[in-house]
Amino acid sequence: MAPRPFDCMLFDLDGTLVDSAADLAGAAEAMRAARGLPPLAIASYRAHAGSGARGMLEVAFGIAPESPGYIALRDEFLDAYVARMFDRTALFDGVPALIRALDGAGLPWGIVTNKAEHLALALARAMPLLAGARAIIGGDTTPHAKPHPAPLLEAARRIGVDPARCLYAGDDERDMRAGRAAGMRTAAALYGYLGAEADTAVWPADWRIRAPDELLTLLGLS
């Protein structure tokens, strides 16, 4: 039997494993409704969903993190999101089969996201298939968030694998930059949120995938 090309699979969360855009957008829309503003289409938010509160508030109110009043709006958004974060969020098509294949092959896997750790853990607990994650690293788990490599290196440390033997999949350029800086191979999830006006051709990705099951080939499981 040929040796496996990787000893571990790591994933971004929102936009890679789970489609949470509707609940993120719903939180922003609740804030707009409370202010008497007309609704925006969910599609207006989708490309920005990978940026969390920052992206949602930019769409809903045109406000940036450095703007006055941003912190209060961010805290209000997070409260609104927590109240509905399980309503419409679901695993992307193909992810359940991928996770079952990883578990069946005994290949360890984990999650590295810029979502706050307590929110990432809560979301994973709500989805039984994600219970097998050997590590869940949030944006505040280490002193640095992606694109810094620290979160990915911490995941590899907790799982007990060489970072060079890890494959990391994500739907944002910062995921690819973080993976490259951590010495990992990377796969850009082109089915995810990608970011507004993203040029995925220039991302430092080793592979670009259009569906989760394409990872099975990269992992030597198909």
Contacts in CASP RR format, 6 or more apart in sequence:
PFRMAT RR
TARGET T0000
AUTHOR 0000-0000-0000
METHOD contacts of the structure
MODEL  1
MAPRPFDCMLFDLDGTLVDSAADLAGAAEAMRAARGLPPLAIASYRAHAG
SGARGMLEVAFGIAPESPGYIALRDEFLDAYVARMFDRTALFDGVPALIR
ALDGAGLPWGIVTNKAEHLALALARAMPLLAGARAIIGGDTTPHAKPHPA
PLLEAARRIGVDPARCLYAGDDERDMRAGRAAGMRTAAALYGYLGAEADT
AVWPADWRIRAPDELLTLLGLS
4 107 0 8 1.000
4 219 0 8 1.000
4 220 0 8 1.000
5 167 0 8 1.000
5 218 0 8 1.000
5 219 0 8 1.000
5 220 0 8 1.000
6 107 0 8 1.000
6 165 0 8 1.000
6 166 0 8 1.000
6 167 0 8 1.000
6 185 0 8 1.000
6 218 0 8 1.000
6 219 0 8 1.000
7 107 0 8 1.000
7 108 0 8 1.000
7 161 0 8 1.000
7 162 0 8 1.000
7 165 0 8 1.000
7 166 0 8 1.000
8 107 0 8 1.000
8 108 0 8 1.000
8 109 0 8 1.000
8 110 0 8 1.000
8 134 0 8 1.000
8 156 0 8 1.000
8 159 0 8 1.000
8 161 0 8 1.000
8 165 0 8 1.000
8 166 0 8 1.000
8 167 0 8 1.000
9 102 0 8 1.000
9 107 0 8 1.000
9 108 0 8 1.000
9 109 0 8 1.000
9 110 0 8 1.000
9 166 0 8 1.000
9 167 0 8 1.000
9 169 0 8 1.000
9 215 0 8 1.000
9 219 0 8 1.000
10 109 0 8 1.000
10 110 0 8 1.000
10 111 0 8 1.000
10 112 0 8 1.000
10 152 0 8 1.000
10 155 0 8 1.000
10 156 0 8 1.000
10 166 0 8 1.000
10 167 0 8 1.000
10 168 0 8 1.000
10 169 0 8 1.000
10 184 0 8 1.000
11 17 0 8 1.000
11 109 0 8 1.000
11 110 0 8 1.000
11 111 0 8 1.000
11 112 0 8 1.000
11 168 0 8 1.000
11 169 0 8 1.000
11 170 0 8 1.000
12 111 0 8 1.000
12 112 0 8 1.000
12 113 0 8 1.000
12 168 0 8 1.000
12 169 0 8 1.000
12 170 0 8 1.000
12 171 0 8 1.000
12 172 0 8 1.000
12 175 0 8 1.000
12 189 0 8 1.000
13 111 0 8 1.000
13 113 0 8 1.000
13 115 0 8 1.000
13 120 0 8 1.000
13 123 0 8 1.000
14 20 0 8 1.000
14 21 0 8 1.000
14 24 0 8 1.000
14 49 0 8 1.000
14 50 0 8 1.000
14 52 0 8 1.000
14 113 0 8 1.000
14 115 0 8 1.000
14 193 0 8 1.000
15 21 0 8 1.000
15 49 0 8 1.000
15 50 0 8 1.000
15 92 0 8 1.000
15 170 0 8 1.000
15 171 0 8 1.000
15 189 0 8 1.000
15 192 0 8 1.000
15 193 0 8 1.000
16 92 0 8 1.000
16 169 0 8 1.000
16 170 0 8 1.000
16 171 0 8 1.000
16 175 0 8 1.000
16 189 0 8 1.000
16 192 0 8 1.000
17 91 0 8 1.000
17 92 0 8 1.000
17 95 0 8 1.000
17 111 0 8 1.000
17 130 0 8 1.000
18 89 0 8 1.000
18 90 0 8 1.000
18 91 0 8 1.000
18 92 0 8 1.000
18 95 0 8 1.000
18 123 0 8 1.000
18 127 0 8 1.000
19 89 0 8 1.000
19 90 0 8 1.000
19 91 0 8 1.000
19 92 0 8 1.000
19 192 0 8 1.000
20 49 0 8 1.000
20 85 0 8 1.000
20 89 0 8 1.000
20 123 0 8 1.000
21 42 0 8 1.000
21 45 0 8 1.000
21 46 0 8 1.000
21 49 0 8 1.000
21 193 0 8 1.000
22 42 0 8 1.000
22 87 0 8 1.000
22 88 0 8 1.000
22 89 0 8 1.000
23 81 0 8 1.000
23 84 0 8 1.000
23 85 0 8 1.000
23 86 0 8 1.000
23 87 0 8 1.000
23 88 0 8 1.000
23 89 0 8 1.000
24 45 0 8 1.000
24 49 0 8 1.000
24 52 0 8 1.000
24 56 0 8 1.000
24 81 0 8 1.000
25 40 0 8 1.000
25 42 0 8 1.000
25 44 0 8 1.000
25 45 0 8 1.000
25 46 0 8 1.000
25 49 0 8 1.000
25 56 0 8 1.000
26 42 0 8 1.000
26 80 0 8 1.000
26 84 0 8 1.000
27 56 0 8 1.000
27 77 0 8 1.000
27 80 0 8 1.000
27 81 0 8 1.000
27 83 0 8 1.000
27 84 0 8 1.000
28 45 0 8 1.000
28 56 0 8 1.000
28 57 0 8 1.000
28 59 0 8 1.000
28 60 0 8 1.000
28 77 0 8 1.000
28 80 0 8 1.000
29 39 0 8 1.000
29 40 0 8 1.000
29 60 0 8 1.000
30 80 0 8 1.000
30 84 0 8 1.000
31 60 0 8 1.000
31 61 0 8 1.000
31 73 0 8 1.000
31 76 0 8 1.000
31 77 0 8 1.000
31 80 0 8 1.000
32 38 0 8 1.000
32 39 0 8 1.000
32 40 0 8 1.000
32 60 0 8 1.000
32 61 0 8 1.000
33 39 0 8 1.000
40 59 0 8 1.000
40 60 0 8 1.000
44 59 0 8 1.000
45 55 0 8 1.000
45 56 0 8 1.000
45 59 0 8 1.000
45 60 0 8 1.000
46 193 0 8 1.000
47 193 0 8 1.000
47 194 0 8 1.000
47 195 0 8 1.000
47 196 0 8 1.000
47 198 0 8 1.000
48 55 0 8 1.000
48 56 0 8 1.000
48 58 0 8 1.000
48 59 0 8 1.000
48 193 0 8 1.000
48 195 0 8 1.000
48 196 0 8 1.000
49 55 0 8 1.000
49 56 0 8 1.000
49 193 0 8 1.000
50 171 0 8 1.000
50 172 0 8 1.000
50 193 0 8 1.000
50 195 0 8 1.000
51 58 0 8 1.000
51 195 0 8 1.000
52 115 0 8 1.000
53 74 0 8 1.000
53 77 0 8 1.000
53 78 0 8 1.000
53 81 0 8 1.000
54 64 0 8 1.000
54 65 0 8 1.000
54 74 0 8 1.000
56 77 0 8 1.000
57 63 0 8 1.000
57 70 0 8 1.000
57 73 0 8 1.000
57 74 0 8 1.000
57 77 0 8 1.000
58 64 0 8 1.000
61 73 0 8 1.000
63 69 0 8 1.000
63 70 0 8 1.000
63 73 0 8 1.000
64 70 0 8 1.000
65 74 0 8 1.000
81 119 0 8 1.000
82 119 0 8 1.000
85 119 0 8 1.000
85 122 0 8 1.000
85 123 0 8 1.000
86 123 0 8 1.000
86 126 0 8 1.000
89 123 0 8 1.000
91 127 0 8 1.000
91 129 0 8 1.000
92 191 0 8 1.000
92 192 0 8 1.000
92 212 0 8 1.000
93 211 0 8 1.000
93 212 0 8 1.000
94 211 0 8 1.000
94 212 0 8 1.000
94 213 0 8 1.000
95 129 0 8 1.000
95 212 0 8 1.000
96 129 0 8 1.000
97 212 0 8 1.000
97 213 0 8 1.000
98 212 0 8 1.000
98 213 0 8 1.000
98 215 0 8 1.000
98 216 0 8 1.000
99 109 0 8 1.000
99 129 0 8 1.000
99 130 0 8 1.000
99 132 0 8 1.000
100 129 0 8 1.000
101 216 0 8 1.000
101 221 0 8 1.000
102 108 0 8 1.000
102 109 0 8 1.000
102 219 0 8 1.000
102 221 0 8 1.000
103 132 0 8 1.000
105 219 0 8 1.000
105 221 0 8 1.000
107 219 0 8 1.000
107 221 0 8 1.000
108 134 0 8 1.000
108 159 0 8 1.000
108 161 0 8 1.000
109 132 0 8 1.000
109 133 0 8 1.000
109 134 0 8 1.000
110 133 0 8 1.000
110 134 0 8 1.000
110 135 0 8 1.000
110 136 0 8 1.000
110 155 0 8 1.000
110 159 0 8 1.000
111 120 0 8 1.000
111 124 0 8 1.000
111 130 0 8 1.000
111 133 0 8 1.000
111 135 0 8 1.000
111 136 0 8 1.000
111 137 0 8 1.000
111 155 0 8 1.000
112 135 0 8 1.000
112 137 0 8 1.000
112 138 0 8 1.000
112 146 0 8 1.000
112 151 0 8 1.000
112 152 0 8 1.000
112 155 0 8 1.000
112 168 0 8 1.000
112 178 0 8 1.000
113 120 0 8 1.000
113 136 0 8 1.000
113 137 0 8 1.000
113 138 0 8 1.000
113 139 0 8 1.000
114 138 0 8 1.000
114 139 0 8 1.000
114 145 0 8 1.000
114 146 0 8 1.000
114 151 0 8 1.000
114 174 0 8 1.000
115 123 0 8 1.000
115 138 0 8 1.000
115 139 0 8 1.000
116 138 0 8 1.000
116 139 0 8 1.000
116 140 0 8 1.000
117 136 0 8 1.000
117 137 0 8 1.000
117 138 0 8 1.000
117 139 0 8 1.000
117 140 0 8 1.000
117 141 0 8 1.000
120 136 0 8 1.000
120 137 0 8 1.000
120 138 0 8 1.000
121 136 0 8 1.000
123 130 0 8 1.000
124 130 0 8 1.000
124 131 0 8 1.000
124 133 0 8 1.000
124 136 0 8 1.000
125 131 0 8 1.000
134 158 0 8 1.000
134 159 0 8 1.000
135 154 0 8 1.000
135 155 0 8 1.000
135 158 0 8 1.000
135 159 0 8 1.000
137 151 0 8 1.000
137 152 0 8 1.000
137 154 0 8 1.000
137 155 0 8 1.000
137 158 0 8 1.000
138 145 0 8 1.000
138 151 0 8 1.000
139 145 0 8 1.000
139 146 0 8 1.000
139 151 0 8 1.000
141 151 0 8 1.000
141 154 0 8 1.000
142 148 0 8 1.000
142 150 0 8 1.000
142 151 0 8 1.000
142 154 0 8 1.000
143 150 0 8 1.000
144 150 0 8 1.000
144 151 0 8 1.000
145 151 0 8 1.000
146 152 0 8 1.000
146 172 0 8 1.000
146 174 0 8 1.000
146 175 0 8 1.000
146 177 0 8 1.000
146 178 0 8 1.000
147 173 0 8 1.000
147 174 0 8 1.000
147 175 0 8 1.000
147 177 0 8 1.000
147 178 0 8 1.000
147 181 0 8 1.000
148 178 0 8 1.000
148 181 0 8 1.000
149 178 0 8 1.000
149 179 0 8 1.000
149 181 0 8 1.000
149 182 0 8 1.000
149 183 0 8 1.000
151 178 0 8 1.000
152 163 0 8 1.000
152 166 0 8 1.000
152 168 0 8 1.000
152 178 0 8 1.000
152 179 0 8 1.000
152 182 0 8 1.000
152 184 0 8 1.000
153 163 0 8 1.000
153 182 0 8 1.000
155 166 0 8 1.000
156 162 0 8 1.000
156 163 0 8 1.000
156 166 0 8 1.000
156 182 0 8 1.000
156 184 0 8 1.000
163 182 0 8 1.000
163 183 0 8 1.000
163 184 0 8 1.000
164 183 0 8 1.000
164 184 0 8 1.000
166 182 0 8 1.000
166 184 0 8 1.000
166 185 0 8 1.000
167 184 0 8 1.000
167 185 0 8 1.000
167 186 0 8 1.000
167 187 0 8 1.000
167 215 0 8 1.000
167 218 0 8 1.000
167 219 0 8 1.000
168 175 0 8 1.000
168 178 0 8 1.000
168 179 0 8 1.000
168 182 0 8 1.000
168 184 0 8 1.000
168 185 0 8 1.000
168 186 0 8 1.000
168 187 0 8 1.000
169 175 0 8 1.000
169 186 0 8 1.000
169 187 0 8 1.000
169 188 0 8 1.000
169 189 0 8 1.000
169 209 0 8 1.000
169 215 0 8 1.000
170 176 0 8 1.000
170 186 0 8 1.000
170 187 0 8 1.000
170 188 0 8 1.000
170 189 0 8 1.000
171 188 0 8 1.000
171 189 0 8 1.000
171 190 0 8 1.000
171 191 0 8 1.000
171 192 0 8 1.000
171 193 0 8 1.000
171 194 0 8 1.000
172 193 0 8 1.000
172 194 0 8 1.000
172 195 0 8 1.000
172 198 0 8 1.000
173 198 0 8 1.000
173 200 0 8 1.000
173 203 0 8 1.000
175 186 0 8 1.000
175 188 0 8 1.000
176 186 0 8 1.000
176 188 0 8 1.000
176 203 0 8 1.000
176 204 0 8 1.000
176 205 0 8 1.000
177 204 0 8 1.000
179 186 0 8 1.000
180 186 0 8 1.000
180 204 0 8 1.000
185 206 0 8 1.000
185 207 0 8 1.000
186 204 0 8 1.000
186 205 0 8 1.000
186 206 0 8 1.000
186 207 0 8 1.000
187 205 0 8 1.000
187 206 0 8 1.000
187 207 0 8 1.000
187 208 0 8 1.000
187 209 0 8 1.000
187 214 0 8 1.000
187 215 0 8 1.000
187 218 0 8 1.000
188 200 0 8 1.000
188 203 0 8 1.000
188 205 0 8 1.000
188 207 0 8 1.000
188 208 0 8 1.000
188 209 0 8 1.000
189 209 0 8 1.000
189 212 0 8 1.000
190 200 0 8 1.000
190 208 0 8 1.000
190 209 0 8 1.000
190 210 0 8 1.000
191 209 0 8 1.000
191 210 0 8 1.000
191 211 0 8 1.000
191 212 0 8 1.000
194 200 0 8 1.000
200 208 0 8 1.000
207 214 0 8 1.000
207 218 0 8 1.000
209 215 0 8 1.000
209 218 0 8 1.000
213 222 0 8 1.000
216 222 0 8 1.000
END
